[in-house]
Amino acid sequence: MKNKLSTSRTSDALRKEYDLSRLGPGVRGKYYQQAVAGTNLVLLEPELARILRDSKSVNRALRLLVDAAGASTLRSAATRRPSKKTTHSAD
């Protein structure tokens, strides 16, 4: 049984105005380093993706985990978030 999609196409040829000889050879991974330089992409498991729907919620959860693990001392002073602890004065 033939695929209806393949029989409906008249031609896979490019139009005359596309001159592939002017493109030159393709280079695999040419922009790879630039693309990943400032990006940290991760794939969440489906059950976590339902809970952590955006980058803000993921970052908040990771910060809580880091703080709970006691690794907050690894952060530099320049990037440390101000403490939300309040002090009570004895009157």
N, C-alpha and C positions, 0 to 999 in steps of 0.2 A: 504494500500500500504506500503510495507516494505522499510525501508531506505537502500539504496545500500551500504552505508558505513558500517553499522552494519553486513550485511551479508557477506562482503568481509573479515572480520577479522576471523582468524581461532581460536584464543584463546586470552583471556585477562590474562592468567596466566603468572607469572614471570618465568624467566629462572631458572634452577636448581642452578646456581652459586650465586643467590641472596638469602642470608640468613637473613630474616627480624628479626629473634630472636636475632641477634647480634646488631641490631640497638638500642634497648631499647625503652622506651616510648618517644613519642614526647612531647615537652613542648611548649605550645602556647605562643608566644610573648617573647621568651627567649632572643632575641637580639633586641627587640623593642627600649629600652632606648638608646642603643649604636647607633642604626640607626638614631634616631631623634635628638641625642645630638647636632650635629653641622650642622644640615640640616633644612632648612626652605622651604618646598615645598608648592607651591600654584598652584591652577588651574585657568588659565586665561580664560575669556570668549572668544569664537571663534573670535569675531571682534577685541578684543585686541590682541589676539595671532597673527593675521595677521599683526598687526602693530609692536608689540614688539616681534620680532622673536627670541631673545636670551637674556641671563641673563644680558649682558652688557647694552642693551637698556632698559630693565626693571629697572635696578639699576639707570641708568641715569634719567629716568622719575620720579622715586620715589624720588631721591635727589632733583630734581627741584620742586616737589610738597612739600616736607618738607621745602625747602628754602622759597618757596612762602608763606607757612603757618606761617612762622616766628618761626618754631620749631628748627632752626639750632642752637640755643643756648643750646639745650639739648645734643648736641654731646660733648663728652669730648675733651679736648685740644689735647689729644694724637691721636685721630682719625680724627680731623678736617682737611679738605683739605685746602691747602694754597689758599689764595684769589687770584683771577685772575685780580683784579682791578689794573689799572695802574695809577700812579700819574704823573701829568704834571707839570713841573716846569715853573714858570713865568720868562721869560727872559727879 
